[in-house]
C-alpha cells in the first residue's frame, strides 16, 4: 500500500469494527417519520447501512438539510452510513392534493386525468403532458402501486375520462402506471439531470436511476456526472419494467448495483412472475459480482402495525437466502408509525436467514475467475482457506475496495473485516454483502499496517488470543507488477 502514503493527510477518528456484523446490508428510505436527528441516529443504531433519499419528493433544500443530519448522526454514532440519491426517472406522478382535504376514489366514480399540479376527487393532475396521444379507451391506469385501478372510457384533447374500477384513498405524488400504453420518454429527463447535478455537488455516495431500460441510460448519466467532476460514480440501476428485464445483461455490465423494484414490476408485469424474476436477477448479479437490492413492500404492514405478518417475515428471509446483498425499506421507515422497529425486525430476520445461508454455502465454494480475475480467485481461495482452517474472520486490505468487492462476491461464511484508507471508498462499499469496514491512516508498507489492524480487531472485541485470522491483500513489491498476499495469523 506504499502508493497511499500521504504524510500531509490529517488523521481522523476511525469507526469501530462492528461486533457480530450482519452480512446483508440494510437500506432505509428517509421521510417525515425519520428525518429528525434523533430518528436518524436511532435508525443507524438499529442497523441502517445506507440512507435512501427519494428525489420524487422534497426540495433540494430539504434534501441538503437531510444530508447534513445523516452525516452528523454517522459521526455521533461512529458508524459509516452511505447516502443513496434515488432519482425519479421515467415515472409519471400525480400532482399535489390539499393537505386539509381527504381524497377517496370509490368504485364506479368517474375522474379526469390531465397535465397539471393539482389533484382533487374530480380531476387528477399528472406531470406528463399529452398523455392522451398514447392512450385508448379500454386501457387501464394504475395509481399508487395498483392500489387504485382506473379504466379509460374516453380520450379527448388534453385529458382522459376514466372510471374507477378499484378505489382507495389517494395521496400527493404517487406513481401513475399505464400498463397498456407505450408512453415516450427521453433517455434522461431534465429533472433527473438537475437532481443528479445537485447530488454530485453534495458528494453523495450512490445514485439510483429509476426505470432503467438500457445500458445507454447509465452511460449517458456517467458522462454527465464526469462533466460535473464526479468520477467513479456508484450507480444503482432500478429494474422496474419489461424493458429492464429484456436488457438485463447489458444493464448489469454497465451498472455498479441493481435494485429489484418489485412494486412497479408487479404492476407493469404479471405479479405472479415477480418472484421468479427476483431470483433470476439476484443470481445473475451475483455471478458478475454486482450487489443486488431487493425492495418494495418487504414489511409493508409495519407502516401501521408494530409487527410484520408471517408472510412478510418469510419474504425477507427468502430474499436474504436467495443471496441479496441488501434489503430495502421504503414507506416503512419514510412515513410509517414504526420506523425503528421495522429496521430492528429486518435485522433479526436477516440474521436468522444468514445462519441457513452460511450452512448451505459452507464447503460449496470454488474459485472462479470473474470480473476482476485474480482478485476473485484470491478472494474465493481466502474463503475456502478460512472454512478449512476454521478461522474466526477474514481481514482484508485495499486502497479502492477491489479486494473487498471480491471477498463479498465470494460469499464468505465467516465475518469479513476490511481496512481502507479513504472514507468515501468505504461508503461506496456499504451495499456489498458481508463486509464490516473501517479506515486507518496510510502507511508506507502493508507490513506496518497489519499489526495495527489486528490490534484494532482485538481492541474492538472482535478477536482474542488463539483466534485465527485470514489476511488478504494486494500490495506493490520491488521488481513485481503485482503481488498478492494470503496468509493465516494465529493470535498470541
C-alpha positions as CSV (number, residue, x, y, z in Angstrom):
1,X,0.0,0.0,0.0
2,X,3.0,2.2,-0.5
3,X,1.3,4.4,-3.1
4,X,-1.2,5.5,-0.4
5,X,1.4,7.3,1.7
6,X,0.5,10.9,2.3
7,X,2.0,12.4,5.4
8,X,0.1,15.6,4.8
9,X,-3.3,13.9,5.1
10,X,-4.8,14.7,8.6
11,X,-5.5,11.7,10.8
12,X,-9.1,11.1,11.6
13,X,-11.1,9.2,14.2
14,X,-11.8,5.8,12.6
15,X,-15.0,3.9,13.1
16,X,-15.0,0.7,15.2
17,X,-15.3,-2.6,13.6
18,X,-18.8,-4.0,14.1
19,X,-19.0,-6.8,16.6
20,X,-21.3,-9.6,15.3
21,X,-21.9,-7.9,12.0
22,X,-25.0,-8.7,9.8
23,X,-23.9,-9.7,6.4
24,X,-26.9,-8.5,4.4
25,X,-27.0,-4.7,4.1
26,X,-30.0,-2.6,5.2
27,X,-31.2,0.3,3.1
28,X,-33.7,2.7,4.7
29,X,-35.8,5.4,3.0
30,X,-35.9,8.6,5.0
31,X,-39.0,10.7,5.1
32,X,-41.4,12.5,7.5
33,X,-41.2,9.7,10.1
34,X,-37.4,9.5,10.0
35,X,-35.9,13.0,9.2
36,X,-35.2,14.3,12.7
37,X,-31.6,13.9,14.1
38,X,-32.9,11.6,16.8
39,X,-34.8,9.4,14.4
40,X,-31.8,9.1,12.0
41,X,-29.5,8.2,14.9
42,X,-31.9,5.5,16.1
43,X,-32.1,4.0,12.5
44,X,-28.3,3.8,12.4
45,X,-28.1,2.1,15.8
46,X,-30.9,-0.3,14.7
47,X,-28.8,-1.3,11.6
48,X,-29.2,1.1,8.8
49,X,-26.2,1.0,6.4
50,X,-27.5,3.1,3.5
51,X,-29.9,6.0,3.8
52,X,-32.1,6.4,0.7
53,X,-33.3,9.9,-0.3
54,X,-36.3,9.8,-2.7
55,X,-35.9,12.7,-5.1
56,X,-39.5,12.2,-6.3
57,X,-40.4,14.1,-3.1
58,X,-39.0,17.1,-1.3
59,X,-36.8,20.0,-2.5
60,X,-33.1,20.5,-2.9
61,X,-33.0,22.5,0.3
62,X,-34.8,19.8,2.4
63,X,-32.5,17.1,0.9
64,X,-29.4,19.3,1.7
65,X,-30.5,19.6,5.3
66,X,-31.2,15.8,5.5
67,X,-27.7,15.0,4.1
68,X,-26.2,17.2,6.9
69,X,-28.2,15.4,9.5
70,X,-27.2,11.9,8.2
71,X,-23.5,12.8,8.2
72,X,-23.7,14.3,11.6
73,X,-25.6,11.2,13.0
74,X,-23.0,8.9,11.4
75,X,-20.2,10.8,13.2
76,X,-22.0,10.8,16.5
77,X,-22.6,7.0,16.4
78,X,-19.2,6.4,14.9
79,X,-20.8,4.1,12.3
80,X,-20.3,4.6,8.5
81,X,-23.5,5.3,6.5
82,X,-23.8,5.8,2.8
83,X,-26.3,8.1,1.2
84,X,-28.1,7.0,-1.9
85,X,-29.9,9.5,-4.1
86,X,-32.9,7.9,-5.8
87,X,-33.9,9.8,-9.0
88,X,-37.5,9.9,-10.2
89,X,-36.7,8.6,-13.6
90,X,-39.3,7.8,-16.3
91,X,-42.2,7.7,-13.8
92,X,-45.4,9.6,-14.2
93,X,-46.6,11.0,-10.9
94,X,-49.7,12.7,-9.5
95,X,-49.6,16.4,-8.6
96,X,-50.4,17.7,-5.1
97,X,-53.5,17.5,-3.0
98,X,-54.8,20.0,-0.5
99,X,-53.3,18.7,2.8
100,X,-56.5,19.5,4.6
101,X,-58.7,17.5,2.2
102,X,-59.0,13.8,2.2
103,X,-59.5,12.4,-1.4
104,X,-61.1,9.0,-1.8
105,X,-61.8,7.4,-5.2
106,X,-64.7,4.9,-5.0
107,X,-65.6,2.1,-7.4
108,X,-67.9,3.5,-10.1
109,X,-66.8,7.1,-9.8
110,X,-65.6,9.0,-12.8
111,X,-62.5,11.1,-12.8
112,X,-60.5,13.1,-15.3
113,X,-56.7,12.8,-15.8
114,X,-54.8,15.7,-17.4
115,X,-51.5,17.5,-17.2
116,X,-51.4,19.7,-14.0
117,X,-50.2,20.2,-10.5
118,X,-53.4,19.8,-8.5
119,X,-55.4,16.6,-7.7
120,X,-59.0,16.5,-6.5
121,X,-61.7,13.9,-6.4
122,X,-62.9,15.1,-9.8
123,X,-59.6,15.7,-11.6
124,X,-56.1,14.2,-11.2
125,X,-53.2,16.3,-12.4
126,X,-50.1,14.4,-13.6
127,X,-46.6,15.6,-14.6
128,X,-46.8,14.1,-18.2
129,X,-48.2,16.4,-20.8
130,X,-50.0,15.0,-23.9
131,X,-50.7,11.6,-22.3
132,X,-53.9,11.3,-24.4
133,X,-51.7,10.7,-27.5
134,X,-50.7,7.3,-26.3
135,X,-53.8,6.0,-24.5
136,X,-57.0,4.5,-25.9
137,X,-60.4,3.7,-24.5
138,X,-60.3,0.4,-22.6
139,X,-56.7,1.0,-21.4
140,X,-56.0,0.6,-17.7
141,X,-54.4,3.2,-15.4
142,X,-52.9,2.1,-12.1
143,X,-52.2,4.6,-9.2
144,X,-50.0,4.0,-6.1
145,X,-48.6,0.6,-7.0
146,X,-52.1,-0.5,-8.3
147,X,-53.9,0.2,-5.1
148,X,-56.2,2.1,-7.4
149,X,-57.3,0.9,-10.8
150,X,-59.0,3.1,-13.4
151,X,-60.3,2.3,-16.9
152,X,-60.1,4.9,-19.7
153,X,-63.6,5.3,-21.2
154,X,-62.9,8.3,-23.5
155,X,-59.9,10.4,-24.7
156,X,-60.1,14.0,-25.7
157,X,-57.6,16.7,-26.3
158,X,-55.7,17.2,-23.1
159,X,-57.5,14.8,-20.9
160,X,-58.6,11.2,-20.2
161,X,-62.0,10.4,-18.9
162,X,-61.8,7.4,-16.6
163,X,-64.0,5.1,-14.4
164,X,-62.8,3.8,-11.1
165,X,-62.6,0.0,-11.1
166,X,-60.8,-0.3,-7.7
167,X,-60.9,2.6,-5.3
168,X,-58.9,3.8,-2.3
169,X,-57.6,6.9,-0.7
170,X,-55.2,8.9,-2.9
171,X,-52.1,10.9,-1.9
172,X,-49.9,13.5,-3.5
173,X,-47.0,12.5,-5.8
174,X,-48.0,8.8,-6.0
175,X,-46.9,6.9,-9.1
176,X,-49.1,6.5,-12.2
177,X,-48.7,3.5,-14.5
178,X,-50.2,3.0,-17.9
179,X,-49.6,-0.8,-18.4
180,X,-51.5,-1.0,-21.7
181,X,-49.9,2.1,-23.2
182,X,-46.4,2.9,-24.6
183,X,-45.5,6.4,-23.5
184,X,-42.5,8.1,-24.9
185,X,-39.6,9.2,-22.6
186,X,-36.2,10.9,-23.2
187,X,-33.1,8.9,-22.3
188,X,-32.6,11.3,-19.4
189,X,-35.1,13.9,-18.3
190,X,-34.4,17.4,-17.1
191,X,-35.5,16.8,-13.6
192,X,-33.1,13.8,-13.2
193,X,-30.2,15.8,-14.6
194,X,-30.8,18.7,-12.3
195,X,-31.2,16.4,-9.3
196,X,-28.1,14.4,-10.3
197,X,-26.0,17.6,-10.6
198,X,-27.2,18.7,-7.2
199,X,-26.3,15.3,-5.7
200,X,-22.9,15.4,-7.3
201,X,-22.2,18.8,-5.8
202,X,-23.2,17.4,-2.3
203,X,-20.8,14.5,-2.8
204,X,-23.5,11.8,-2.3
205,X,-22.2,8.2,-2.4
206,X,-24.6,6.5,-4.7
207,X,-27.1,7.5,-7.4
208,X,-30.1,5.2,-8.2
209,X,-31.6,5.5,-11.6
210,X,-35.3,4.6,-11.9
211,X,-36.9,2.6,-14.7
212,X,-33.6,1.8,-16.3
213,X,-34.3,0.2,-19.7
214,X,-30.9,0.1,-21.4
215,X,-27.1,0.5,-20.7
216,X,-27.2,3.7,-22.8
217,X,-29.1,5.5,-20.0
218,X,-26.4,4.5,-17.5
219,X,-23.6,5.6,-19.9
220,X,-25.2,9.0,-20.5
221,X,-25.6,9.6,-16.8
222,X,-21.9,8.7,-16.2
223,X,-20.9,11.2,-19.0
224,X,-22.9,14.0,-17.3
225,X,-21.6,13.2,-13.9
226,X,-18.0,13.1,-15.1
227,X,-18.5,16.5,-16.8
228,X,-19.5,17.8,-13.4
229,X,-16.3,16.5,-11.8
230,X,-17.9,13.4,-10.3
231,X,-15.8,10.4,-11.4
232,X,-16.1,6.8,-10.4
233,X,-19.8,7.3,-9.6
234,X,-21.6,4.4,-8.0
235,X,-24.8,3.9,-10.0
236,X,-27.7,1.6,-8.9
237,X,-29.9,0.5,-11.8
238,X,-33.5,0.1,-10.7
239,X,-35.3,-2.7,-12.7
240,X,-39.0,-1.8,-12.9
241,X,-40.5,-3.0,-16.2
242,X,-40.2,-5.4,-19.1
243,X,-37.7,-3.3,-21.0
244,X,-35.3,-3.5,-18.0
245,X,-35.8,-7.3,-17.8
246,X,-35.2,-7.7,-21.5
247,X,-32.0,-5.7,-21.5
248,X,-30.8,-7.0,-18.1
249,X,-27.5,-8.5,-19.4
250,X,-26.2,-5.2,-20.8
251,X,-27.5,-3.2,-17.8
252,X,-25.7,-5.4,-15.3
253,X,-22.4,-4.9,-17.3
254,X,-22.8,-1.1,-17.1
255,X,-24.0,-0.6,-13.5
256,X,-22.4,-0.9,-10.1
257,X,-25.5,-2.4,-8.4
258,X,-29.1,-3.4,-9.3
259,X,-32.3,-2.8,-7.4
260,X,-35.3,-5.1,-7.9
261,X,-38.2,-2.7,-7.6
262,X,-41.0,-5.2,-7.1
263,X,-43.7,-2.6,-6.7
264,X,-43.6,-1.4,-10.3
265,X,-42.5,-4.8,-11.6
266,X,-45.7,-6.2,-10.2
267,X,-47.8,-3.5,-11.9
268,X,-46.1,-3.5,-15.3
269,X,-45.8,-7.3,-15.5
270,X,-48.0,-10.1,-14.2
271,X,-47.3,-10.2,-10.5
272,X,-47.0,-13.9,-10.3
273,X,-43.9,-13.6,-12.4
274,X,-42.1,-11.3,-10.0
275,X,-40.8,-13.9,-7.5
276,X,-39.0,-15.8,-10.4
277,X,-37.7,-12.5,-11.8
278,X,-36.3,-11.6,-8.4
279,X,-34.4,-14.9,-8.0
280,X,-33.1,-14.6,-11.6
281,X,-31.8,-11.0,-11.2
282,X,-30.1,-11.9,-7.9
283,X,-28.5,-15.0,-9.4
284,X,-27.2,-13.1,-12.5
285,X,-26.0,-10.2,-10.5
286,X,-24.1,-12.4,-8.0
287,X,-22.4,-14.2,-10.9
288,X,-21.0,-10.9,-12.0
289,X,-20.1,-9.6,-8.6
290,X,-22.8,-6.9,-8.7
291,X,-24.7,-6.2,-5.5
292,X,-28.5,-6.7,-5.7
293,X,-31.0,-4.9,-3.6
294,X,-34.4,-6.4,-3.0
295,X,-37.0,-3.7,-2.4
296,X,-40.7,-2.8,-2.0
297,X,-43.3,-3.9,0.5
298,X,-40.9,-6.1,2.5
299,X,-42.5,-5.2,5.8
300,X,-45.5,-3.2,4.4
301,X,-47.8,-3.9,7.3
302,X,-45.4,-2.2,9.7
303,X,-46.4,1.1,8.3
304,X,-49.3,0.9,10.7
305,X,-48.6,-2.1,12.9
306,X,-45.7,-2.8,15.3
307,X,-45.2,-6.4,14.0
308,X,-45.0,-7.8,10.4
309,X,-47.1,-10.5,9.0
310,X,-45.7,-14.0,8.8
311,X,-45.7,-13.8,5.0
312,X,-43.5,-10.6,5.2
313,X,-41.1,-12.4,7.6
314,X,-40.9,-15.2,5.1
315,X,-40.4,-12.7,2.2
316,X,-37.4,-11.0,3.9
317,X,-35.9,-14.4,4.9
318,X,-36.2,-15.7,1.3
319,X,-34.6,-12.6,-0.1
320,X,-31.6,-13.0,2.1
321,X,-31.4,-16.7,1.4
322,X,-31.5,-16.0,-2.4
323,X,-28.3,-14.0,-2.0
324,X,-29.5,-10.4,-1.9
325,X,-26.6,-8.1,-0.9
326,X,-29.1,-5.7,0.6
327,X,-32.8,-5.4,1.5
328,X,-34.7,-2.1,1.5
329,X,-37.4,-0.5,3.5
330,X,-39.5,2.2,1.8
331,X,-42.7,3.6,3.3
332,X,-42.0,1.6,6.4
333,X,-39.2,4.0,7.5
334,X,-40.2,7.0,5.4
335,X,-43.8,7.5,6.7
336,X,-44.6,4.6,8.9
337,X,-45.5,4.6,12.6
338,X,-42.7,2.2,13.5
339,X,-39.6,3.1,11.5
340,X,-37.0,1.9,14.1
341,X,-39.0,-1.2,14.9
342,X,-39.1,-2.0,11.2
343,X,-35.3,-1.9,10.9
344,X,-34.9,-4.0,14.0
345,X,-37.3,-6.6,12.7
346,X,-35.5,-6.7,9.4
347,X,-32.2,-7.1,11.2
348,X,-33.5,-10.1,13.2
349,X,-34.9,-11.8,10.2
350,X,-31.8,-11.3,8.1
351,X,-29.5,-12.7,10.8
352,X,-31.6,-15.8,11.1
353,X,-31.6,-16.3,7.3
354,X,-27.8,-15.9,7.3
355,X,-27.4,-18.8,9.6
356,X,-29.1,-21.0,6.9
357,X,-27.3,-19.2,4.1
358,X,-23.9,-20.0,5.7
359,X,-24.9,-23.6,6.4
360,X,-25.8,-24.1,2.8
361,X,-22.7,-22.4,1.4
362,X,-20.1,-23.7,3.7
363,X,-17.9,-26.1,1.8
364,X,-19.6,-25.2,-1.5
365,X,-17.2,-22.6,-2.7
366,X,-15.0,-23.0,-5.8
367,X,-12.5,-20.4,-7.1
368,X,-14.0,-19.0,-10.4
369,X,-12.4,-16.1,-12.2
370,X,-14.9,-13.3,-12.7
371,X,-14.9,-9.6,-13.5
372,X,-11.6,-8.8,-11.8
373,X,-9.7,-12.0,-12.5
374,X,-7.0,-12.9,-10.0
375,X,-8.7,-10.8,-7.2
376,X,-11.7,-13.0,-7.4
377,X,-9.6,-16.2,-7.4
378,X,-7.7,-14.9,-4.3
379,X,-10.9,-14.0,-2.5
380,X,-12.5,-17.3,-3.2
381,X,-9.3,-19.1,-2.1
382,X,-9.4,-17.0,1.1
383,X,-13.0,-18.0,1.8
384,X,-12.1,-21.7,1.3
385,X,-9.0,-21.4,3.4
386,X,-11.0,-19.7,6.2
387,X,-13.5,-22.6,6.2
388,X,-10.8,-25.3,6.1
389,X,-8.8,-23.7,8.9
390,X,-12.0,-22.9,10.9
391,X,-10.9,-19.3,11.0
392,X,-12.7,-16.7,13.1
393,X,-12.7,-14.0,10.5
394,X,-11.1,-12.6,7.3
395,X,-9.1,-9.3,7.4
396,X,-8.8,-7.6,4.0
397,X,-6.8,-4.5,3.0
398,X,-7.5,-2.4,-0.1
399,X,-7.0,1.1,-1.5
400,X,-10.1,1.5,-3.6
401,X,-12.0,-1.6,-2.4
402,X,-11.2,-4.1,-5.2
403,X,-10.2,-6.8,-2.7
404,X,-13.3,-6.2,-0.5
405,X,-15.6,-6.3,-3.5
406,X,-14.1,-9.7,-4.5
407,X,-14.4,-11.0,-1.0
408,X,-18.1,-10.0,-0.9
409,X,-18.7,-11.8,-4.3
410,X,-17.1,-15.0,-2.9
411,X,-20.0,-15.3,-0.3
412,X,-17.9,-15.7,2.8
413,X,-19.4,-17.7,5.7
414,X,-17.2,-16.0,8.3
415,X,-17.2,-12.3,9.1
416,X,-15.0,-10.1,6.8
417,X,-13.4,-7.1,8.3
418,X,-11.9,-4.6,5.8
419,X,-9.4,-1.7,6.1
420,X,-9.3,1.1,3.6
421,X,-7.5,4.4,3.7
422,X,-10.3,6.6,2.1
423,X,-13.6,7.0,3.8
424,X,-15.5,7.8,0.5
425,X,-14.4,4.5,-0.9
426,X,-15.6,2.8,2.3
427,X,-19.1,4.3,1.9
428,X,-19.3,3.1,-1.7
429,X,-18.8,-0.5,-0.4
430,X,-21.7,-0.4,2.0
431,X,-24.1,-2.2,-0.4
432,X,-21.8,-5.2,-0.6
433,X,-22.8,-8.2,1.4
434,X,-20.7,-9.4,4.3
435,X,-18.3,-6.5,4.9
436,X,-17.6,-4.7,8.2
437,X,-15.3,-1.8,7.2
438,X,-13.2,0.9,8.7
439,X,-10.5,3.3,7.6
440,X,-7.0,3.6,9.0
441,X,-4.2,6.1,8.4
442,X,-2.0,5.4,5.4
443,X,1.3,3.5,5.9
444,X,4.3,3.2,3.6
445,X,4.2,-0.6,3.8
446,X,1.4,-3.1,4.3
447,X,3.6,-4.8,7.0
448,X,3.3,-1.6,9.0
449,X,-0.5,-1.6,8.8
450,X,-1.3,-5.3,9.5
451,X,-0.3,-5.2,13.2
452,X,-2.3,-2.0,13.8
453,X,-5.4,-3.6,12.2
454,X,-5.0,-6.8,14.2
455,X,-4.7,-4.7,17.4
456,X,-7.9,-2.8,16.4
457,X,-9.7,-6.1,15.9
458,X,-8.6,-7.1,19.4
459,X,-9.4,-3.7,21.0
460,X,-12.9,-3.7,19.4
461,X,-13.7,-7.0,20.9
462,X,-13.7,-9.0,17.7
463,X,-10.8,-11.4,18.3
464,X,-8.7,-12.6,21.2
465,X,-5.7,-14.9,21.9
466,X,-5.8,-18.1,20.0
467,X,-8.2,-16.8,17.3
468,X,-7.4,-17.4,13.7
469,X,-7.4,-14.6,11.2
470,X,-7.0,-15.0,7.4
471,X,-5.3,-11.9,5.9
472,X,-5.9,-10.9,2.3
473,X,-4.3,-8.0,0.4
474,X,-2.8,-6.8,-2.9
475,X,0.4,-4.9,-2.4
476,X,3.2,-3.5,-4.6
477,X,6.7,-5.0,-4.2
478,X,10.0,-4.2,-5.8
479,X,10.5,-5.7,-9.3
480,X,6.9,-7.0,-9.4
481,X,4.0,-5.6,-11.3
482,X,1.6,-7.0,-8.7
483,X,1.9,-9.1,-5.5
484,X,-0.9,-10.8,-3.7
485,X,-1.0,-11.9,0.0
486,X,-3.0,-14.7,1.6
487,X,-1.9,-15.9,5.0
488,X,-3.1,-17.2,8.3
489,X,-2.4,-15.4,11.5
490,X,-2.9,-17.2,14.9
491,X,-3.1,-14.5,17.6
492,X,-0.9,-14.8,20.6
